[in-house]
Amino acid sequence: MAWFKYNRGWRVILSVLFLISLNSRSWVLGAPQVPCYFIFGDSLVDNGNNNKLETQAKANYPPYGIDFPEGTTGRFTNGRTSVDIIAGLLGFHKYIQPFATAKGSEILIGVNYASGGAGIRDETGQQLGDRISLNRQLRNHLVTISRVREMLGSNATAYLSKCLYTVGMGSNDYINNYFMPDVYQTSKLYTPEQYADVLIEQYQQQLKTLYSYGARKVAIFGLSVIGCAPAEISRFGTDGSLCVDKINGAVMLFNDRLKSLVDKLNRDLADAKFTYIDIFGISTAGLPALQLASSTCCEVREDGMCIPVETPCLIRLLHAFYDGFHPTETVNLVFGARAYKALLSSDVYPFDIHHLAML
């Protein structure tokens, strides 16, 4: 437990997290701050879309969900994801349903399209099996829009423009693409700088497509310190560093361009309100103690996923990673809370989700 002394302020953070956890059901009273919440992303926020797909990238078995009120649902963590936290802070009294099972009027409060293994690039994650890439998620959103129009008629466009949209993509384009040279050619075709440019160019077109579908309030999550994931450390080694520096260096190139993209989208698109959430910065500045405890909470398979039914660690509050890639609910609480209401000015750019919702 020597690492616990690394940051004397960590006791305060844990106390705050404990209070947030106890009161998560009553953070916001009354009506939600936005009429609906649509979620695009990968396994960090997938809540069941992969459950019936032919893929290795699924978490619909114990010990996933051991701390989640509804048990094992397909979330790649022990409890809530960051978007579950954000939904609660926005005032939603139910979890946003996955596209795979959302039905009827449920879609009027939002839909979660996220898929484990998915990327900006369509081929990303293909070695895992089926997954719903961002392009496919956007097509699924069109299906939702048509259903909303059937229910709301001419009011649908105005309704959708008031909703919140969060997008978090790109991790798999590195983990399950660029840094897997035995399967993908991208690292042979592009330098890290060129690959970041290629990803951002495609991402820009996808975000413009989302805008063309009526989205106006969009929070884009930057990539985290994926070079610190236990599975990546085990695979590549760290050469004396705490994390895999070449991976985190590539991620920083992508994040820098993503922040600039937010400026461009806000400048070029009428009424657009895009904002950037600096998950990398929150990770490095806000969770230094947990980064040193980078062992997994559950026993993992060779691919970094939890071994089914094995008992996970008892004190999950003190672990950063639940499996080889995915954070525990503790970390998701920090990410969600600071995305919603920035603790430091550097957490977001140009504003946090709380202010975005109010615009």
Sine and cosine of phi, psi and omega as CSV:
sin_phi,cos_phi,sin_psi,cos_psi,sin_omega,cos_omega
0.00,0.00,0.23,0.97,-0.03,-1.00
-0.88,0.48,-0.51,0.86,-0.03,-1.00
-0.89,0.47,-0.40,0.91,-0.07,-1.00
-0.90,0.44,-0.47,0.88,-0.01,-1.00
-0.98,0.19,-0.13,0.99,-0.07,-1.00
-0.87,0.49,-0.56,0.83,-0.01,-1.00
-0.73,-0.68,0.97,-0.25,-0.07,-1.00
-0.90,0.44,-0.40,0.92,0.02,-1.00
-0.98,0.22,-0.12,0.99,-0.07,-1.00
-0.90,0.44,-0.52,0.85,0.04,-1.00
-0.87,0.49,-0.62,0.79,0.03,-1.00
-0.91,0.42,-0.69,0.72,0.01,-1.00
-0.87,0.50,-0.70,0.72,0.00,-1.00
-0.89,0.46,-0.62,0.78,0.03,-1.00
-0.89,0.45,-0.68,0.74,0.02,-1.00
-0.89,0.45,-0.70,0.72,0.02,-1.00
-0.87,0.49,-0.63,0.78,0.00,-1.00
-0.89,0.45,-0.69,0.72,0.02,-1.00
-0.91,0.40,-0.65,0.76,0.05,-1.00
-0.87,0.49,-0.69,0.72,-0.03,-1.00
-0.88,0.47,-0.67,0.75,-0.02,-1.00
-0.92,0.39,-0.53,0.85,-0.12,-0.99
-0.95,-0.32,0.25,0.97,-0.11,-0.99
-0.88,0.47,-0.42,0.91,-0.02,-1.00
-0.99,0.15,-0.17,0.98,-0.08,-1.00
-0.73,-0.68,0.48,0.87,0.03,-1.00
-0.87,0.49,-0.69,0.73,-0.11,-0.99
-0.79,-0.62,0.77,-0.63,0.03,-1.00
-0.98,-0.19,0.44,-0.90,0.05,-1.00
1.00,0.07,-0.35,-0.94,-0.07,-1.00
-0.95,0.32,0.50,-0.87,0.08,-1.00
-0.86,0.51,0.44,-0.90,-0.05,-1.00
-0.97,0.26,-0.32,0.95,0.11,-0.99
-0.73,-0.69,0.46,-0.89,-0.05,-1.00
-0.94,0.33,-0.46,0.89,-0.01,-1.00
-0.40,-0.92,0.30,-0.95,-0.11,-0.99
-0.67,-0.75,0.88,-0.48,0.00,-1.00
-0.93,-0.38,0.72,-0.70,-0.16,-0.99
-0.84,-0.54,0.81,-0.59,0.06,-1.00
-0.86,-0.51,0.69,-0.73,-0.01,-1.00
0.14,-0.99,-0.35,-0.94,-0.06,-1.00
-0.87,-0.50,-0.48,-0.88,-0.09,-1.00
-0.91,0.42,-0.32,0.95,0.02,-1.00
-0.89,0.45,-0.42,0.91,-0.02,-1.00
-0.75,-0.67,0.05,1.00,0.08,-1.00
-0.86,0.51,0.74,-0.68,0.02,-1.00
-0.83,-0.56,0.45,0.89,0.09,-1.00
0.69,-0.72,0.01,1.00,-0.03,-1.00
-0.92,0.39,-0.41,0.91,-0.03,-1.00
-1.00,-0.03,-0.05,1.00,-0.17,-0.99
-0.83,0.56,-0.60,0.80,-0.07,-1.00
-0.95,-0.30,0.18,0.98,0.04,-1.00
-1.00,0.09,0.42,-0.91,0.12,-0.99
-0.99,0.12,1.00,-0.04,-0.10,-0.99
-0.35,-0.94,0.45,-0.89,0.16,-0.99
-0.97,0.24,-0.38,0.93,-0.10,-1.00
-1.00,0.08,0.95,0.30,0.08,-1.00
-0.57,-0.82,0.49,-0.87,-0.09,-1.00
-0.75,-0.67,0.64,0.77,-0.04,-1.00
-1.00,-0.08,0.69,0.72,0.01,-1.00
-0.48,-0.88,0.47,-0.88,0.08,-1.00
-0.91,0.41,0.51,-0.86,0.21,0.98
-1.00,-0.02,0.23,0.97,0.13,-0.99
-0.90,0.45,0.64,-0.77,0.02,-1.00
0.98,0.18,0.22,0.98,-0.06,-1.00
-0.87,0.49,-0.47,0.88,-0.01,-1.00
-0.94,-0.33,0.17,0.99,-0.02,-1.00
-1.00,-0.01,0.68,-0.73,-0.06,-1.00
-0.81,0.58,-0.55,0.83,-0.03,-1.00
-0.99,-0.11,0.12,0.99,0.02,-1.00
0.98,0.19,-0.54,-0.84,-0.04,-1.00
-0.98,0.22,0.89,-0.46,-0.08,-1.00
-0.83,-0.55,-0.24,0.97,-0.13,-0.99
0.91,-0.42,0.01,1.00,0.10,-1.00
-0.97,0.26,0.68,-0.73,-0.08,-1.00
-1.00,0.03,0.80,0.60,-0.02,-1.00
-0.28,-0.96,0.01,-1.00,-0.01,-1.00
-0.99,0.16,-0.41,0.91,-0.07,-1.00
-0.63,-0.77,-0.84,-0.55,-0.03,-1.00
-1.00,0.09,0.45,-0.89,0.12,-0.99
-1.00,-0.02,0.14,-0.99,0.01,-1.00
-0.88,0.47,-0.57,0.82,-0.01,-1.00
-0.97,0.25,-0.44,0.90,0.15,-0.99
-0.89,0.46,-0.68,0.74,0.03,-1.00
-0.89,0.46,-0.73,0.69,-0.01,-1.00
-0.88,0.47,-0.68,0.74,0.01,-1.00
-0.86,0.51,-0.66,0.75,0.04,-1.00
-0.90,0.43,-0.67,0.74,0.02,-1.00
-0.92,0.40,-0.51,0.86,0.05,-1.00
-0.96,0.28,-0.22,0.98,0.04,-1.00
0.98,-0.22,0.11,0.99,0.05,-1.00
-0.96,0.27,0.69,-0.73,-0.07,-1.00
-0.99,-0.12,-0.01,1.00,0.08,-1.00
-0.74,-0.67,0.45,-0.89,0.10,-1.00
-0.95,0.32,0.61,-0.79,0.04,-1.00
-0.91,0.41,0.77,-0.64,-0.13,-0.99
-0.99,0.16,0.51,-0.86,0.08,-1.00
-0.94,0.33,0.51,-0.86,0.03,-1.00
-0.83,0.56,-0.57,0.82,-0.06,-1.00
-0.86,0.50,-0.47,0.88,-0.08,-1.00
-0.80,-0.60,-0.13,0.99,-0.02,-1.00
-0.89,0.46,0.69,-0.72,-0.04,-1.00
-0.55,-0.83,0.35,-0.94,0.09,-1.00
0.83,0.55,-0.63,-0.78,-0.07,-1.00
-0.95,0.30,-0.14,0.99,0.06,-1.00
-0.81,0.58,-0.57,0.82,-0.08,-1.00
-0.93,0.37,-0.28,0.96,0.00,-1.00
-0.95,0.32,-0.30,0.96,0.09,-1.00
-0.98,-0.18,0.01,1.00,0.09,-1.00
0.81,-0.58,0.17,-0.99,-0.02,-1.00
-0.58,-0.82,0.61,-0.79,0.10,-0.99
-0.97,-0.23,0.88,-0.47,-0.04,-1.00
-0.98,-0.18,-0.04,1.00,-0.20,-0.98
-0.88,0.47,0.50,-0.86,-0.08,-1.00
-0.59,-0.80,0.81,-0.58,0.06,-1.00
-0.85,0.52,0.72,-0.69,0.00,-1.00
1.00,0.02,-0.13,0.99,-0.09,-1.00
-0.97,0.22,0.44,-0.90,0.02,-1.00
-0.62,-0.78,0.02,-1.00,0.13,-0.99
-0.91,0.40,-0.66,0.75,0.03,-1.00
-1.00,0.06,0.64,-0.77,-0.08,-1.00
-0.90,0.44,-0.55,0.84,-0.07,-1.00
-0.99,0.16,-0.27,0.96,-0.04,-1.00
-0.82,0.57,0.74,-0.67,0.05,-1.00
0.99,0.17,0.13,0.99,-0.09,-1.00
-0.90,0.44,-0.45,0.89,0.00,-1.00
-0.94,0.34,-0.26,0.97,0.03,-1.00
-0.99,0.11,-0.34,0.94,-0.10,-1.00
0.89,-0.46,-0.47,-0.88,-0.04,-1.00
-0.94,0.34,0.53,-0.85,0.09,-1.00
-0.31,-0.95,0.34,-0.94,-0.11,-0.99
-0.96,-0.28,0.99,-0.11,-0.03,-1.00
-0.88,0.48,0.20,-0.98,0.01,-1.00
-0.87,0.50,-0.62,0.78,0.05,-1.00
-0.87,0.50,-0.66,0.75,0.04,-1.00
-0.94,0.35,-0.58,0.82,0.05,-1.00
-0.89,0.46,-0.63,0.77,0.04,-1.00
-0.91,0.42,-0.61,0.79,0.06,-1.00
-0.92,0.40,-0.61,0.80,0.06,-1.00
-0.90,0.43,-0.57,0.82,0.03,-1.00
-0.90,0.43,-0.57,0.82,0.07,-1.00
-0.88,0.48,-0.61,0.80,0.07,-1.00
-0.88,0.47,-0.70,0.71,0.03,-1.00
-0.88,0.48,-0.69,0.72,-0.02,-1.00
-0.86,0.51,-0.67,0.74,0.00,-1.00
-0.89,0.45,-0.58,0.81,0.04,-1.00
-0.94,0.34,-0.63,0.77,0.05,-1.00
-0.89,0.46,-0.66,0.76,0.02,-1.00
-0.89,0.45,-0.60,0.80,0.05,-1.00
-0.89,0.47,-0.57,0.82,-0.04,-1.00
-1.00,0.09,-0.60,0.80,-0.13,-0.99
-0.95,-0.31,-0.21,0.98,0.03,-1.00
0.88,0.48,-0.74,-0.67,-0.08,-1.00
-0.93,0.37,-0.22,0.98,0.00,-1.00
-1.00,0.09,-0.10,0.99,-0.12,-0.99
-0.89,0.46,-0.69,0.72,-0.06,-1.00
-0.88,0.48,-0.73,0.68,0.01,-1.00
-0.90,0.43,-0.62,0.78,0.00,-1.00
-0.88,0.47,-0.76,0.65,-0.04,-1.00
-0.91,0.41,-0.50,0.87,-0.01,-1.00
-0.94,0.35,-0.33,0.94,-0.01,-1.00
-1.00,-0.03,-0.15,0.99,-0.07,-1.00
-0.98,0.21,0.30,-0.95,0.12,-0.99
-0.99,-0.11,0.63,-0.77,0.07,-1.00
-0.81,-0.59,0.77,-0.64,0.13,-0.99
-0.87,-0.50,0.63,-0.77,-0.03,-1.00
-0.74,-0.67,0.81,-0.59,0.04,-1.00
-0.69,-0.73,0.99,-0.10,-0.07,-1.00
-0.72,-0.70,0.41,-0.91,0.10,-1.00
0.81,-0.59,-0.43,0.90,-0.02,-1.00
-0.85,0.53,-0.72,0.70,-0.03,-1.00
-0.94,0.33,-0.41,0.91,0.05,-1.00
-0.92,0.40,-0.30,0.95,0.13,-0.99
-0.98,-0.18,-0.83,0.56,-0.07,-1.00
-0.89,0.45,-0.73,0.68,-0.09,-1.00
-0.94,-0.35,0.61,0.79,0.09,-1.00
-0.34,-0.94,-1.00,0.09,-0.17,-0.99
-0.85,0.52,-0.66,0.75,-0.03,-1.00
-0.99,-0.12,0.51,0.86,0.13,-0.99
-0.75,-0.66,0.92,0.40,-0.14,-0.99
-0.91,0.41,-0.30,0.95,0.04,-1.00
-0.97,0.25,-0.24,0.97,-0.02,-1.00
-0.91,-0.42,-0.60,0.80,-0.11,-0.99
-0.88,-0.48,0.48,-0.87,-0.04,-1.00
-1.00,-0.06,-0.10,1.00,-0.18,-0.98
-0.86,0.51,-0.61,0.79,-0.03,-1.00
-0.95,0.31,-0.31,0.95,0.07,-1.00
-1.00,0.06,-0.44,0.90,-0.04,-1.00
-1.00,0.03,-0.50,0.87,-0.14,-0.99
-0.74,-0.67,0.61,-0.80,0.26,-0.97
-0.95,0.31,0.25,-0.97,0.06,-1.00
-0.83,0.56,-0.61,0.79,0.02,-1.00
-0.91,0.41,-0.70,0.72,0.00,-1.00
-0.92,0.40,-0.62,0.78,-0.01,-1.00
-0.91,0.41,-0.66,0.76,0.07,-1.00
-0.86,0.51,-0.66,0.75,0.04,-1.00
-0.89,0.46,-0.70,0.72,-0.01,-1.00
-0.89,0.45,-0.70,0.71,0.01,-1.00
-0.89,0.45,-0.71,0.71,-0.05,-1.00
-0.91,0.42,-0.61,0.79,0.02,-1.00
-0.88,0.47,-0.72,0.70,0.01,-1.00
-0.93,0.37,-0.67,0.75,0.01,-1.00
-0.86,0.50,-0.65,0.76,0.03,-1.00
-0.85,0.52,-0.70,0.71,0.01,-1.00
-0.91,0.42,-0.61,0.79,0.01,-1.00
-0.93,0.38,-0.64,0.77,0.03,-1.00
-0.93,0.36,-0.56,0.83,0.10,-1.00
-0.92,0.40,-0.59,0.81,0.07,-1.00
-0.89,0.46,-0.70,0.71,0.05,-1.00
-0.86,0.51,-0.67,0.74,0.07,-1.00
-0.87,0.49,-0.67,0.74,-0.02,-1.00
-0.91,0.41,-0.36,0.93,0.06,-1.00
-1.00,0.08,0.03,1.00,0.10,-1.00
0.93,-0.37,-0.04,1.00,0.01,-1.00
-0.95,0.30,0.72,-0.70,0.04,-1.00
-0.81,-0.59,-0.53,0.85,0.00,-1.00
-0.96,-0.28,0.98,-0.19,-0.15,-0.99
-0.79,-0.61,0.85,-0.52,0.11,-0.99
-0.97,-0.22,0.82,-0.58,-0.03,-1.00
-0.95,-0.30,0.84,-0.54,0.01,-1.00
-1.00,0.07,0.81,-0.58,0.14,-0.99
-0.94,0.33,0.18,-0.98,0.00,-1.00
-0.99,0.17,0.51,-0.86,-0.01,-1.00
-1.00,0.04,-0.17,-0.99,-0.01,-1.00
-0.99,0.13,0.93,0.37,-0.12,-0.99
-0.92,0.39,-0.31,0.95,0.10,-1.00
-0.95,0.31,-0.14,0.99,0.05,-1.00
-0.99,-0.14,-0.03,1.00,0.03,-1.00
-0.90,0.44,0.72,-0.69,-0.03,-1.00
-0.80,0.60,-0.61,0.79,-0.01,-1.00
-0.91,0.42,-0.61,0.80,0.01,-1.00
-0.96,0.29,-0.61,0.79,0.06,-1.00
-0.90,0.44,-0.67,0.74,0.02,-1.00
-0.90,0.44,-0.59,0.80,-0.08,-1.00
-0.98,0.21,-0.68,0.73,-0.14,-0.99
-0.97,-0.26,-0.38,0.93,-0.15,-0.99
0.97,0.25,0.22,-0.98,-0.08,-1.00
-0.88,-0.47,-0.13,0.99,0.01,-1.00
0.80,0.59,0.65,0.76,0.06,-1.00
1.00,-0.08,-0.23,0.97,0.04,-1.00
-1.00,0.08,0.14,-0.99,0.07,-1.00
-0.96,0.28,-0.52,0.86,-0.10,-0.99
-0.72,-0.70,0.03,-1.00,0.05,-1.00
-0.99,0.12,0.98,-0.18,-0.16,-0.99
-0.90,0.44,-0.58,0.81,-0.04,-1.00
-0.91,0.41,-0.53,0.85,0.04,-1.00
-0.96,0.28,-0.75,0.66,0.02,-1.00
-0.89,0.45,-0.55,0.84,0.06,-1.00
-0.90,0.43,-0.66,0.75,0.04,-1.00
-0.91,0.41,-0.63,0.78,0.02,-1.00
-0.89,0.46,-0.65,0.76,0.00,-1.00
-0.90,0.43,-0.58,0.82,0.07,-1.00
-0.89,0.47,-0.67,0.74,0.03,-1.00
-0.91,0.41,-0.74,0.68,-0.04,-1.00
-0.88,0.47,-0.64,0.77,0.02,-1.00
-0.86,0.50,-0.68,0.74,0.01,-1.00
-0.94,0.34,-0.54,0.84,0.00,-1.00
-0.92,0.40,-0.64,0.77,0.05,-1.00
-0.89,0.46,-0.66,0.75,0.05,-1.00
-0.91,0.40,-0.57,0.82,0.02,-1.00
-0.89,0.46,-0.61,0.80,0.04,-1.00
-0.85,0.52,-0.71,0.71,0.05,-1.00
-0.86,0.52,-0.70,0.71,-0.04,-1.00
-0.90,0.43,-0.70,0.72,-0.01,-1.00
-0.90,0.43,-0.67,0.74,0.01,-1.00
-0.92,0.40,-0.51,0.86,0.00,-1.00
-0.98,0.21,-0.62,0.78,-0.16,-0.99
-1.00,-0.02,-0.40,0.92,-0.12,-0.99
-0.94,-0.33,0.82,-0.57,-0.05,-1.00
-0.87,0.49,0.74,-0.68,0.05,-1.00
0.90,0.43,0.16,0.99,-0.01,-1.00
-0.96,0.29,0.66,-0.75,0.04,-1.00
-0.74,-0.67,0.98,0.19,0.04,-1.00
-1.00,-0.06,0.56,-0.83,0.10,-1.00
-0.63,-0.77,0.39,-0.92,-0.08,-1.00
-0.92,-0.39,0.75,-0.66,0.06,-1.00
-0.96,-0.27,0.88,-0.47,-0.11,-0.99
-1.00,0.07,0.98,0.22,-0.02,-1.00
-0.90,0.44,-0.57,0.82,0.03,-1.00
-0.88,0.48,-0.73,0.68,0.00,-1.00
-0.91,0.41,-0.64,0.77,0.04,-1.00
-0.89,0.46,-0.62,0.78,0.01,-1.00
-0.90,0.44,-0.72,0.69,-0.11,-0.99
-0.99,0.16,-0.54,0.84,-0.03,-1.00
-1.00,-0.05,-0.43,0.90,-0.14,-0.99
-0.96,-0.27,-0.24,0.97,-0.06,-1.00
-0.74,-0.67,0.69,0.73,-0.07,-1.00
-0.90,0.45,-0.57,0.82,-0.03,-1.00
-0.92,0.38,-0.71,0.70,-0.03,-1.00
-0.93,0.37,-0.48,0.88,0.00,-1.00
-0.88,0.47,-0.48,0.88,-0.01,-1.00
-0.98,0.18,-0.26,0.97,0.07,-1.00
-0.97,-0.25,0.92,0.40,-0.19,-0.98
-1.00,-0.01,0.19,0.98,0.06,-1.00
-0.95,0.32,0.42,-0.91,-0.01,-1.00
-0.98,0.21,0.48,-0.88,0.02,-1.00
-0.99,0.15,-0.58,0.82,0.05,-1.00
-0.97,-0.23,0.37,-0.93,0.13,-0.99
-0.95,0.32,0.74,-0.67,-0.15,-0.99
-0.93,-0.37,0.45,-0.89,0.13,-0.99
-0.98,0.20,0.00,-1.00,0.01,-1.00
-0.88,0.48,-0.49,0.87,-0.02,-1.00
-1.00,0.06,0.08,1.00,0.06,-1.00
1.00,-0.02,-0.10,0.99,0.03,-1.00
-1.00,0.07,0.39,-0.92,0.01,-1.00
-0.89,0.46,0.63,-0.78,0.15,-0.99
-0.95,0.32,0.77,-0.63,-0.05,-1.00
-0.82,0.58,0.70,-0.71,0.18,-0.98
0.95,0.31,-0.20,0.98,0.04,-1.00
-0.89,0.46,0.60,-0.80,-0.01,-1.00
-0.96,0.27,0.81,-0.59,0.00,-1.00
-0.99,0.17,0.02,-1.00,0.02,-1.00
-0.87,0.50,0.44,-0.90,-0.07,-1.00
-0.99,0.16,-0.64,0.77,-0.07,-1.00
-0.98,-0.18,0.97,0.24,-0.09,-1.00
-0.94,0.34,-0.36,0.93,0.02,-1.00
-0.86,0.50,-0.45,0.90,-0.10,-1.00
-0.99,-0.16,0.17,0.99,0.00,-1.00
-0.94,-0.34,0.67,-0.75,0.07,-1.00
-0.99,0.17,-0.64,0.77,-0.10,-1.00
-0.91,-0.41,0.74,-0.68,0.06,-1.00
-0.99,0.13,-0.76,0.65,0.11,-0.99
-0.87,-0.49,-0.41,-0.91,-0.07,-1.00
-0.96,0.29,-0.23,0.97,-0.08,-1.00
-0.76,-0.65,-0.49,0.87,-0.26,-0.97
-0.96,-0.28,0.66,-0.75,-0.02,-1.00
-0.95,0.31,0.36,-0.93,0.12,-0.99
-0.97,0.23,0.17,-0.99,0.06,-1.00
-0.86,0.51,-0.53,0.85,0.04,-1.00
-0.81,0.59,-0.76,0.65,0.00,-1.00
-0.93,0.37,-0.66,0.76,0.02,-1.00
-0.88,0.48,-0.55,0.83,0.08,-1.00
-0.88,0.48,-0.70,0.71,0.01,-1.00
-0.91,0.42,-0.75,0.67,-0.01,-1.00
-0.86,0.51,-0.75,0.66,-0.05,-1.00
-0.91,0.41,-0.70,0.72,-0.03,-1.00
-0.91,0.41,-0.65,0.76,-0.03,-1.00
-0.99,0.17,-0.40,0.92,0.15,-0.99
-0.94,0.34,-0.63,0.78,0.00,-1.00
-0.95,0.33,-0.74,0.67,0.01,-1.00
-0.69,-0.72,0.95,-0.30,-0.12,-0.99
-0.87,0.49,0.71,-0.70,0.11,-0.99
-1.00,0.08,-0.64,0.77,0.08,-1.00
-0.90,-0.44,0.47,-0.88,0.01,-1.00
-0.88,0.47,-0.45,0.90,-0.02,-1.00
-0.98,0.19,-0.13,0.99,-0.03,-1.00
-0.91,0.41,-0.52,0.86,-0.12,-0.99
-0.64,-0.77,0.31,-0.95,0.07,-1.00
-0.41,-0.91,0.87,-0.50,0.02,1.00
-1.00,-0.02,-0.15,0.99,-0.02,-1.00
-0.49,-0.87,0.30,-0.95,-0.02,-1.00
-0.99,0.10,0.09,-1.00,-0.08,-1.00
-0.92,0.39,-0.55,0.84,0.05,-1.00
-0.85,0.53,-0.74,0.67,0.01,-1.00
-0.95,0.32,-0.59,0.81,0.04,-1.00
-0.87,0.50,-0.68,0.74,0.00,-1.00
-0.89,0.46,-0.56,0.83,-0.06,-1.00
-0.98,0.18,-0.27,0.96,-0.06,-1.00
-0.92,0.38,0.00,0.00,0.00,0.00
